[in-house]
Amino acid sequence: MKTSEQRINNIIGQLEGIKKMVATGPKDCIGLIVQLKAIKSAMASLMEKIIADEFNYCLLDKKNNSQEKMEKIFKELINK
């Protein structure tokens, strides 16, 4: 299983590839869309991993926030 750092490095590499595709002449529109979708998927996967890794800290260790309120916030973040 990939670490968060590995996932971030993969996303950076994908973004660099998009940057090159956009900067060069004629566009490969399908290739560009495929790469953008891959980045979107990778970002969603990274977000899920970070939230899962930090869930206990972010949700359960907060004394000032109710668990119900924090669950609602996390659900809203995940669904956007």
Secondary structure in CASP SS format (residue, H / E / C, confidence):
PFRMAT SS
TARGET T0000
AUTHOR 0000-0000-0000
METHOD secondary structure of the structure
MODEL  1
M C 1.00
K C 1.00
T C 1.00
S H 1.00
E H 1.00
Q H 1.00
R H 1.00
I H 1.00
N H 1.00
N H 1.00
I H 1.00
I H 1.00
G H 1.00
Q H 1.00
L H 1.00
E H 1.00
G H 1.00
I H 1.00
K H 1.00
K H 1.00
M H 1.00
V H 1.00
A H 1.00
T C 1.00
G C 1.00
P C 1.00
K C 1.00
D C 1.00
C H 1.00
I H 1.00
G H 1.00
L H 1.00
I H 1.00
V H 1.00
Q H 1.00
L H 1.00
K H 1.00
A H 1.00
I H 1.00
K H 1.00
S H 1.00
A H 1.00
M H 1.00
A H 1.00
S H 1.00
L H 1.00
M H 1.00
E H 1.00
K H 1.00
I H 1.00
I H 1.00
A H 1.00
D H 1.00
E H 1.00
F H 1.00
N H 1.00
Y H 1.00
C H 1.00
L H 1.00
L H 1.00
D C 1.00
K C 1.00
K C 1.00
N C 1.00
N C 1.00
S C 1.00
Q H 1.00
E H 1.00
K H 1.00
M H 1.00
E H 1.00
K H 1.00
I H 1.00
F H 1.00
K H 1.00
E H 1.00
L H 1.00
I H 1.00
N H 1.00
K C 1.00
END
